[in-house]
Amino acid sequence: MSTLAQIRTSIQLTLQDDDYGDVELDEMINDALLHIAGGVLMPNGLVSHPIPELYTTAIVTTVADQAYADLPSDYQRGIFYVSNNDGDHIKPVDNCGYYDFRIWLNSMPHKDLSETGSVYRVAVKGKSLYYQGIPSTAENLTIHYYREPDTMTAGTDEPDGLPSFLSKPLLKHYVLKEIFGEGIEDGEDSTGRGAAYHNQKFYEAMQNLMDFLPMDEEPGYVNDLEQRIY
């Protein structure tokens, strides 16, 4: 597995530009990792699926007299399973996903989201988990989701979640396509070639990542937005 220092050095060897020091490049490398984990729009129009190593669970506790609660601070994407105190699955609206908030809202009997009782339906909106009913006593909901990758700070840190053989090409070419794409010339007679080259190499690495990662999904519906927003 390539380390932060090794990825940074590889970028610096290509750039040959003193304006990009360790601090600037480390920030860009971490931004690249965050973006890749969060989902990249691929040339086929689909968003890249989650990285399995970033799968985790957490408890979201309901709030009295409130129809929503904050999601965990490390939440990034792809809530795909929610259960209650008893371990019972709280399913999304039929034929939909947890991210279909408008459909979820339309299906609720109380449009002001004031229904009390045990939680029987949930939906995700932004960084909040919405629920109906609203329990009089706080209820713990277990959510299964994909977290943000850990930020690399030390030179020996390795990219969180990425396969070892793809970590350097993914992060290196992502950063370089962004730098060259912002107008830095990579040669007097080759303006734009650097951006095009690294953009191509990045998406090649992304396709390799998608081919390598296992798909772990249940059968879905054509209109299931949850599968596409992952």
Short mmCIF file of the C-alpha atoms (twelve columns), coordinates in Angstrom:
data_MODEL
# 
_entry.id   MODEL 
# 
loop_
_atom_site.group_PDB 
_atom_site.id 
_atom_site.type_symbol 
_atom_site.label_atom_id 
_atom_site.label_alt_id 
_atom_site.label_comp_id 
_atom_site.label_asym_id 
_atom_site.label_seq_id 
_atom_site.Cartn_x 
_atom_site.Cartn_y 
_atom_site.Cartn_z 
_atom_site.pdbx_PDB_model_num 
ATOM 1   C CA . MET A 1   0.000   0.000  0.000   1 
ATOM 2   C CA . SER A 2   1.359   3.413  -0.956  1 
ATOM 3   C CA . THR A 3   1.743   5.908  1.862   1 
ATOM 4   C CA . LEU A 4   0.788   9.576  1.857   1 
ATOM 5   C CA . ALA A 5   4.452   10.534 1.445   1 
ATOM 6   C CA . GLN A 6   4.917   8.183  -1.515  1 
ATOM 7   C CA . ILE A 7   1.815   9.482  -3.294  1 
ATOM 8   C CA . ARG A 8   2.865   13.074 -2.657  1 
ATOM 9   C CA . THR A 9   6.374   12.420 -4.015  1 
ATOM 10  C CA . SER A 10  4.952   10.789 -7.136  1 
ATOM 11  C CA . ILE A 11  2.810   13.871 -7.774  1 
ATOM 12  C CA . GLN A 12  5.733   16.234 -7.160  1 
ATOM 13  C CA . LEU A 13  7.928   14.330 -9.634  1 
ATOM 14  C CA . THR A 14  5.315   14.887 -12.323 1 
ATOM 15  C CA . LEU A 15  4.544   18.498 -11.432 1 
ATOM 16  C CA . GLN A 16  8.064   19.833 -11.003 1 
ATOM 17  C CA . ASP A 17  6.455   22.933 -9.491  1 
ATOM 18  C CA . ASP A 18  7.603   24.452 -6.197  1 
ATOM 19  C CA . ASP A 19  4.257   26.221 -5.734  1 
ATOM 20  C CA . TYR A 20  2.797   22.905 -4.575  1 
ATOM 21  C CA . GLY A 21  4.384   21.984 -1.269  1 
ATOM 22  C CA . ASP A 22  3.690   19.112 1.095   1 
ATOM 23  C CA . VAL A 23  0.846   20.853 2.919   1 
ATOM 24  C CA . GLU A 24  -1.026  21.797 -0.262  1 
ATOM 25  C CA . LEU A 25  -0.621  18.385 -1.844  1 
ATOM 26  C CA . ASP A 26  -1.579  16.506 1.315   1 
ATOM 27  C CA . GLU A 27  -4.825  18.469 1.442   1 
ATOM 28  C CA . MET A 28  -5.542  17.722 -2.214  1 
ATOM 29  C CA . ILE A 29  -4.775  14.010 -1.740  1 
ATOM 30  C CA . ASN A 30  -7.188  13.804 1.194   1 
ATOM 31  C CA . ASP A 31  -9.830  15.655 -0.810  1 
ATOM 32  C CA . ALA A 32  -9.356  13.137 -3.616  1 
ATOM 33  C CA . LEU A 33  -9.821  10.211 -1.220  1 
ATOM 34  C CA . LEU A 34  -12.965 11.798 0.217   1 
ATOM 35  C CA . HIS A 35  -14.410 12.350 -3.261  1 
ATOM 36  C CA . ILE A 36  -13.670 8.829  -4.463  1 
ATOM 37  C CA . ALA A 37  -15.239 7.324  -1.338  1 
ATOM 38  C CA . GLY A 38  -18.271 9.584  -1.701  1 
ATOM 39  C CA . GLY A 39  -18.964 8.471  -5.254  1 
ATOM 40  C CA . VAL A 40  -17.605 9.504  -8.642  1 
ATOM 41  C CA . LEU A 41  -19.834 10.106 -11.655 1 
ATOM 42  C CA . MET A 42  -18.537 7.602  -14.182 1 
ATOM 43  C CA . PRO A 43  -18.563 8.073  -17.970 1 
ATOM 44  C CA . ASN A 44  -21.522 5.664  -18.220 1 
ATOM 45  C CA . GLY A 45  -23.634 8.084  -16.153 1 
ATOM 46  C CA . LEU A 46  -23.679 5.954  -12.999 1 
ATOM 47  C CA . VAL A 47  -22.153 6.874  -9.646  1 
ATOM 48  C CA . SER A 48  -19.398 4.597  -8.402  1 
ATOM 49  C CA . HIS A 49  -20.584 2.268  -5.662  1 
ATOM 50  C CA . PRO A 50  -19.401 2.368  -2.038  1 
ATOM 51  C CA . ILE A 51  -16.061 1.049  -0.833  1 
ATOM 52  C CA . PRO A 52  -16.741 -2.057 1.314   1 
ATOM 53  C CA . GLU A 53  -13.901 -1.319 3.764   1 
ATOM 54  C CA . LEU A 54  -15.734 1.856  4.813   1 
ATOM 55  C CA . TYR A 55  -18.875 -0.008 5.881   1 
ATOM 56  C CA . THR A 56  -19.848 0.540  9.513   1 
ATOM 57  C CA . THR A 57  -22.797 0.762  11.905  1 
ATOM 58  C CA . ALA A 58  -23.868 3.341  14.470  1 
ATOM 59  C CA . ILE A 59  -26.697 4.190  16.832  1 
ATOM 60  C CA . VAL A 60  -29.001 7.139  16.131  1 
ATOM 61  C CA . THR A 61  -31.149 8.073  19.111  1 
ATOM 62  C CA . THR A 62  -34.557 9.649  18.588  1 
ATOM 63  C CA . VAL A 63  -35.262 13.058 20.112  1 
ATOM 64  C CA . ALA A 64  -38.431 13.819 22.085  1 
ATOM 65  C CA . ASP A 65  -40.959 15.966 20.216  1 
ATOM 66  C CA . GLN A 66  -38.734 15.980 17.136  1 
ATOM 67  C CA . ALA A 67  -39.115 14.022 13.895  1 
ATOM 68  C CA . TYR A 68  -35.413 13.797 13.093  1 
ATOM 69  C CA . ALA A 69  -32.013 13.179 14.649  1 
ATOM 70  C CA . ASP A 70  -28.468 13.878 13.520  1 
ATOM 71  C CA . LEU A 71  -26.608 11.204 11.619  1 
ATOM 72  C CA . PRO A 72  -23.121 10.227 12.871  1 
ATOM 73  C CA . SER A 73  -20.340 12.733 12.212  1 
ATOM 74  C CA . ASP A 74  -18.490 10.202 10.023  1 
ATOM 75  C CA . TYR A 75  -21.542 9.410  7.857   1 
ATOM 76  C CA . GLN A 76  -20.880 9.877  4.160   1 
ATOM 77  C CA . ARG A 77  -23.289 7.817  2.069   1 
ATOM 78  C CA . GLY A 78  -25.346 4.723  1.468   1 
ATOM 79  C CA . ILE A 79  -27.562 3.963  4.461   1 
ATOM 80  C CA . PHE A 80  -29.037 0.628  3.434   1 
ATOM 81  C CA . TYR A 81  -30.407 -0.932 6.629   1 
ATOM 82  C CA . VAL A 82  -32.089 0.442  9.751   1 
ATOM 83  C CA . SER A 83  -33.322 -1.528 12.756  1 
ATOM 84  C CA . ASN A 84  -35.009 -0.671 16.066  1 
ATOM 85  C CA . ASN A 85  -34.277 -1.564 19.701  1 
ATOM 86  C CA . ASP A 86  -35.580 -5.087 19.137  1 
ATOM 87  C CA . GLY A 87  -33.473 -5.630 16.022  1 
ATOM 88  C CA . ASP A 88  -36.494 -5.444 13.730  1 
ATOM 89  C CA . HIS A 89  -35.847 -4.077 10.256  1 
ATOM 90  C CA . ILE A 90  -37.417 -0.656 9.665   1 
ATOM 91  C CA . LYS A 91  -38.025 -0.717 5.951   1 
ATOM 92  C CA . PRO A 92  -38.248 2.267  3.605   1 
ATOM 93  C CA . VAL A 93  -41.448 3.029  1.711   1 
ATOM 94  C CA . ASP A 94  -42.442 0.148  -0.567  1 
ATOM 95  C CA . ASN A 95  -40.494 0.036  -3.851  1 
ATOM 96  C CA . CYS A 96  -38.309 2.932  -2.717  1 
ATOM 97  C CA . GLY A 97  -35.147 3.580  -0.723  1 
ATOM 98  C CA . TYR A 98  -34.215 5.485  2.402   1 
ATOM 99  C CA . TYR A 99  -33.224 8.507  0.304   1 
ATOM 100 C CA . ASP A 100 -36.637 8.972  -1.327  1 
ATOM 101 C CA . PHE A 101 -37.618 11.663 1.152   1 
ATOM 102 C CA . ARG A 102 -40.443 13.258 -0.854  1 
ATOM 103 C CA . ILE A 103 -42.111 9.922  -1.482  1 
ATOM 104 C CA . TRP A 104 -41.645 9.064  2.190   1 
ATOM 105 C CA . LEU A 105 -43.232 12.388 3.196   1 
ATOM 106 C CA . ASN A 106 -46.174 11.857 0.854   1 
ATOM 107 C CA . SER A 107 -46.798 8.461  2.447   1 
ATOM 108 C CA . MET A 108 -46.933 9.829  5.993   1 
ATOM 109 C CA . PRO A 109 -50.426 10.381 7.436   1 
ATOM 110 C CA . HIS A 110 -49.299 13.534 9.281   1 
ATOM 111 C CA . LYS A 111 -47.592 15.891 6.830   1 
ATOM 112 C CA . ASP A 112 -46.263 18.011 9.696   1 
ATOM 113 C CA . LEU A 113 -44.474 14.865 10.905  1 
ATOM 114 C CA . SER A 114 -46.144 14.969 14.297  1 
ATOM 115 C CA . GLU A 115 -47.252 11.337 14.537  1 
ATOM 116 C CA . THR A 116 -46.322 9.808  17.884  1 
ATOM 117 C CA . GLY A 117 -45.613 6.202  18.730  1 
ATOM 118 C CA . SER A 118 -42.887 3.686  17.923  1 
ATOM 119 C CA . VAL A 119 -40.730 4.341  14.875  1 
ATOM 120 C CA . TYR A 120 -42.080 2.461  11.860  1 
ATOM 121 C CA . ARG A 121 -40.684 4.418  8.876   1 
ATOM 122 C CA . VAL A 122 -37.452 6.365  8.358   1 
ATOM 123 C CA . ALA A 123 -35.900 8.445  5.603   1 
ATOM 124 C CA . VAL A 124 -32.645 10.301 5.059   1 
ATOM 125 C CA . LYS A 125 -32.456 14.000 4.242   1 
ATOM 126 C CA . GLY A 126 -29.096 15.749 4.305   1 
ATOM 127 C CA . LYS A 127 -27.294 14.871 7.530   1 
ATOM 128 C CA . SER A 128 -30.488 13.894 9.362   1 
ATOM 129 C CA . LEU A 129 -32.480 10.725 9.843   1 
ATOM 130 C CA . TYR A 130 -36.223 11.469 9.817   1 
ATOM 131 C CA . TYR A 131 -38.675 9.100  11.462  1 
ATOM 132 C CA . GLN A 132 -42.343 8.487  12.198  1 
ATOM 133 C CA . GLY A 133 -43.720 7.924  14.777  1 
ATOM 134 C CA . ILE A 134 -42.031 9.919  17.462  1 
ATOM 135 C CA . PRO A 135 -41.440 7.799  20.600  1 
ATOM 136 C CA . SER A 136 -42.222 9.310  24.001  1 
ATOM 137 C CA . THR A 137 -39.087 7.589  25.304  1 
ATOM 138 C CA . ALA A 138 -35.853 7.830  23.334  1 
ATOM 139 C CA . GLU A 139 -35.408 4.898  20.977  1 
ATOM 140 C CA . ASN A 140 -32.092 3.699  19.564  1 
ATOM 141 C CA . LEU A 141 -32.022 3.045  15.833  1 
ATOM 142 C CA . THR A 142 -29.111 1.090  14.391  1 
ATOM 143 C CA . ILE A 143 -28.049 2.257  10.945  1 
ATOM 144 C CA . HIS A 144 -25.749 0.509  8.467   1 
ATOM 145 C CA . TYR A 145 -23.859 2.876  6.185   1 
ATOM 146 C CA . TYR A 146 -20.533 3.885  4.660   1 
ATOM 147 C CA . ARG A 147 -18.378 6.322  6.609   1 
ATOM 148 C CA . GLU A 148 -15.942 8.973  5.478   1 
ATOM 149 C CA . PRO A 149 -12.365 7.716  5.090   1 
ATOM 150 C CA . ASP A 150 -9.856  8.686  7.746   1 
ATOM 151 C CA . THR A 151 -7.809  11.789 6.964   1 
ATOM 152 C CA . MET A 152 -4.132  11.110 6.351   1 
ATOM 153 C CA . THR A 153 -1.824  13.358 8.371   1 
ATOM 154 C CA . ALA A 154 1.469   11.520 8.826   1 
ATOM 155 C CA . GLY A 155 3.636   10.642 5.853   1 
ATOM 156 C CA . THR A 156 3.352   6.951  6.777   1 
ATOM 157 C CA . ASP A 157 -0.470  6.987  6.718   1 
ATOM 158 C CA . GLU A 158 -2.139  4.850  4.053   1 
ATOM 159 C CA . PRO A 159 -5.352  5.660  2.141   1 
ATOM 160 C CA . ASP A 160 -8.286  4.358  4.144   1 
ATOM 161 C CA . GLY A 161 -10.418 1.793  2.330   1 
ATOM 162 C CA . LEU A 162 -8.731  1.716  -1.076  1 
ATOM 163 C CA . PRO A 163 -7.178  -1.499 -2.441  1 
ATOM 164 C CA . SER A 164 -3.389  -1.329 -2.194  1 
ATOM 165 C CA . PHE A 165 -2.733  -1.731 -5.921  1 
ATOM 166 C CA . LEU A 166 -5.043  1.138  -6.874  1 
ATOM 167 C CA . SER A 167 -4.428  3.685  -4.120  1 
ATOM 168 C CA . LYS A 168 -1.542  5.500  -5.823  1 
ATOM 169 C CA . PRO A 169 -2.964  5.696  -9.376  1 
ATOM 170 C CA . LEU A 170 -6.367  6.807  -8.109  1 
ATOM 171 C CA . LEU A 171 -5.115  9.577  -5.852  1 
ATOM 172 C CA . LYS A 172 -2.168  10.653 -7.987  1 
ATOM 173 C CA . HIS A 173 -4.125  11.042 -11.210 1 
ATOM 174 C CA . TYR A 174 -7.087  12.652 -9.460  1 
ATOM 175 C CA . VAL A 175 -4.874  15.378 -7.998  1 
ATOM 176 C CA . LEU A 176 -2.942  15.910 -11.230 1 
ATOM 177 C CA . LYS A 177 -6.069  16.165 -13.374 1 
ATOM 178 C CA . GLU A 178 -7.377  18.812 -10.988 1 
ATOM 179 C CA . ILE A 179 -4.137  20.802 -11.009 1 
ATOM 180 C CA . PHE A 180 -3.616  20.663 -14.758 1 
ATOM 181 C CA . GLY A 181 -7.310  21.245 -15.303 1 
ATOM 182 C CA . GLU A 182 -7.057  24.578 -13.499 1 
ATOM 183 C CA . GLY A 183 -4.754  25.912 -16.177 1 
ATOM 184 C CA . ILE A 184 -1.205  24.925 -15.286 1 
ATOM 185 C CA . GLU A 185 0.712   24.299 -18.497 1 
ATOM 186 C CA . ASP A 186 2.636   21.051 -18.601 1 
ATOM 187 C CA . GLY A 187 4.839   22.195 -21.469 1 
ATOM 188 C CA . GLU A 188 4.998   25.072 -23.964 1 
ATOM 189 C CA . ASP A 189 3.459   23.059 -26.781 1 
ATOM 190 C CA . SER A 190 1.199   20.764 -24.810 1 
ATOM 191 C CA . THR A 191 -1.269  22.934 -22.937 1 
ATOM 192 C CA . GLY A 192 -4.205  20.790 -21.863 1 
ATOM 193 C CA . ARG A 193 -2.551  17.479 -22.632 1 
ATOM 194 C CA . GLY A 194 -1.657  16.936 -18.994 1 
ATOM 195 C CA . ALA A 195 -5.254  17.434 -17.891 1 
ATOM 196 C CA . ALA A 196 -6.573  15.073 -20.564 1 
ATOM 197 C CA . TYR A 197 -3.951  12.422 -19.834 1 
ATOM 198 C CA . HIS A 198 -4.463  12.355 -16.074 1 
ATOM 199 C CA . ASN A 199 -8.238  12.519 -16.445 1 
ATOM 200 C CA . GLN A 200 -8.098  9.412  -18.648 1 
ATOM 201 C CA . LYS A 201 -5.746  7.593  -16.285 1 
ATOM 202 C CA . PHE A 202 -7.933  8.461  -13.297 1 
ATOM 203 C CA . TYR A 203 -11.072 7.035  -14.895 1 
ATOM 204 C CA . GLU A 204 -9.167  3.940  -15.963 1 
ATOM 205 C CA . ALA A 205 -8.188  3.445  -12.327 1 
ATOM 206 C CA . MET A 206 -11.779 4.095  -11.227 1 
ATOM 207 C CA . GLN A 207 -13.070 1.449  -13.640 1 
ATOM 208 C CA . ASN A 208 -10.490 -0.978 -12.272 1 
ATOM 209 C CA . LEU A 209 -11.760 -0.146 -8.784  1 
ATOM 210 C CA . MET A 210 -15.366 -0.798 -9.783  1 
ATOM 211 C CA . ASP A 211 -14.409 -4.101 -11.430 1 
ATOM 212 C CA . PHE A 212 -12.443 -5.146 -8.346  1 
ATOM 213 C CA . LEU A 213 -14.940 -4.247 -5.629  1 
ATOM 214 C CA . PRO A 214 -17.679 -6.795 -4.927  1 
ATOM 215 C CA . MET A 215 -21.283 -5.728 -5.354  1 
ATOM 216 C CA . ASP A 216 -23.325 -6.291 -2.206  1 
ATOM 217 C CA . GLU A 217 -26.892 -5.305 -3.012  1 
ATOM 218 C CA . GLU A 218 -30.317 -6.831 -2.770  1 
ATOM 219 C CA . PRO A 219 -32.601 -6.959 -5.798  1 
ATOM 220 C CA . GLY A 220 -33.993 -3.475 -6.370  1 
ATOM 221 C CA . TYR A 221 -36.508 -1.585 -8.449  1 
ATOM 222 C CA . VAL A 222 -35.856 0.551  -11.507 1 
ATOM 223 C CA . ASN A 223 -37.107 3.618  -9.649  1 
ATOM 224 C CA . ASP A 224 -35.145 2.914  -6.479  1 
ATOM 225 C CA . LEU A 225 -33.231 6.177  -6.082  1 
ATOM 226 C CA . GLU A 226 -31.242 4.760  -3.180  1 
ATOM 227 C CA . GLN A 227 -29.300 2.541  -5.555  1 
ATOM 228 C CA . ARG A 228 -28.396 5.485  -7.800  1 
ATOM 229 C CA . ILE A 229 -27.542 7.949  -4.995  1 
ATOM 230 C CA . TYR A 230 -25.143 5.502  -3.346  1 
# 
